[in-house]
Amino acid sequence: MASKTTQNGTSLRSGPTSLMVDIVKADFPLLDQTIHGHKLVYLDNAASSQKPRVVINALLDYYRKTNANIHRGLHTLAERATDSYERTRDHVARFVGGVDREEIIFTSGTTESINLVAATWGEENIHEGDEIVITEMEHHANLVPWVILAQKKKAVLKHIPITICGHLDLSQIDDIITPKTKLLALTHMSNVLGTINPVEELAAKAHQHGAVVLADVAQSMPHMPVDIPSLGVDFCAFSAHKMLGPTGVGILYGKRELLDKMPPYNMGGEMIREVRFDHITWAELPFKFEGGTPNVADVVAFDAALTYLEALGMQNVRDHEERLTGYAFERLSELKDLEIQGPRETGQRGGAISFTDPNIHPHDISTFLDSRGIAIRAGHHCAQPLMRVLGKVATARASLYIYNDEADVDQLVEALIEMRRYFGV
Ligand code: 7TS
């Protein structure tokens, strides 16, 4: 069995078996606590992940030893901060499959990354009568900007529906993606259904019609190997906080040919080459899109999160979650009439498991589980159009990550059984 060592000296087993979850868990200080007298079981990873000690330490170290503004100072601290910030950019470019560092833009999150594309590329390239294609399972971050842009430009917003099993229904795809399509914007992995979408295939189809393709990889990048060049898309958006990194850091990948032609997004310092009262030229990539002082500390600490995930191996992360999702399905099936959304084939989905109980509101499920130390999310998960399609106002959602194991799933299922007794159903 091959073995690797994380930054904090933890030995991790790699290979076809599994992550050594006990060892991984010990790297996450927050998990070592009780909530309402019960061992904390954190199952809200689709909303945000917890942070390993190496990330927390990187953040502290940055403020203790390095902190300065970047790209402008000539003193040692400013140079150190700039190097650290730019090192993370190099790391992201490698982590996503090997793209140019100039194609990686730091933003505040997936939401801002997509808004940036809508406000720049979208403003210049979407015109009256053009078609924007999304899917029925989009998070509002990849929905609201396109609804608003389509309204403003008198463009047409079309969507790919889902099947009853929670896959994209591609039976009418040639009527949906057409020569009028200017943009296909779709999620790689649904935050509600867990579905992994055939982005590669759909991007190829959209490109045949000359459309631009944006993939929201906020849920896939933390949980499986994602190789942006193989996806064949033009833009990708994701958030550091869902993949062990700090909050407030997002990534926009964009193909250089497109980024070069796009106007800047936020105007001010850092994003200019020359400023006169009557004429301004823009900085080169990626700085053209990073106006103002960026979130230096959190970007620097994100580097440690990427190193940690690489030490685990993203395929091991995926294998572990696939296996644990299968175990969760098996155990949840003990609860009669519990309705689970999304595909059942674990090979075609991630570890976000949305479910409803016919007799208990999702908010009550979440509140009861919290009283037993279990953190899940209940609500519409920022996917209201999808909820309407599913015929639900809300669902409960347990979502898995590297530090979850069978014991966590057992604690969830036992609490749900107890909940039904408590509510008398
Ligand atoms: N896209 C997808 C697929 C997401 O799941 C989320 C966040 C976003 C975009 C937005 O990311 P942000 O970092 O800009 O907020 N999803 C969730 C969720 O499912 N529960 O809380 C946040």
Boltz pocket constraint, residues with backbone or C-beta under 6 A from the ligand:
constraints:
  - pocket:
      binder: B
      contacts: [[A, 46], [A, 47], [A, 48], [A, 108], [A, 109], [A, 110], [A, 111], [A, 112], [A, 139], [A, 141], [A, 142], [A, 187], [A, 189], [A, 190], [A, 191], [A, 216], [A, 218], [A, 219], [A, 239], [A, 377], [A, 381], [A, 382]]
      max_distance: 6.0
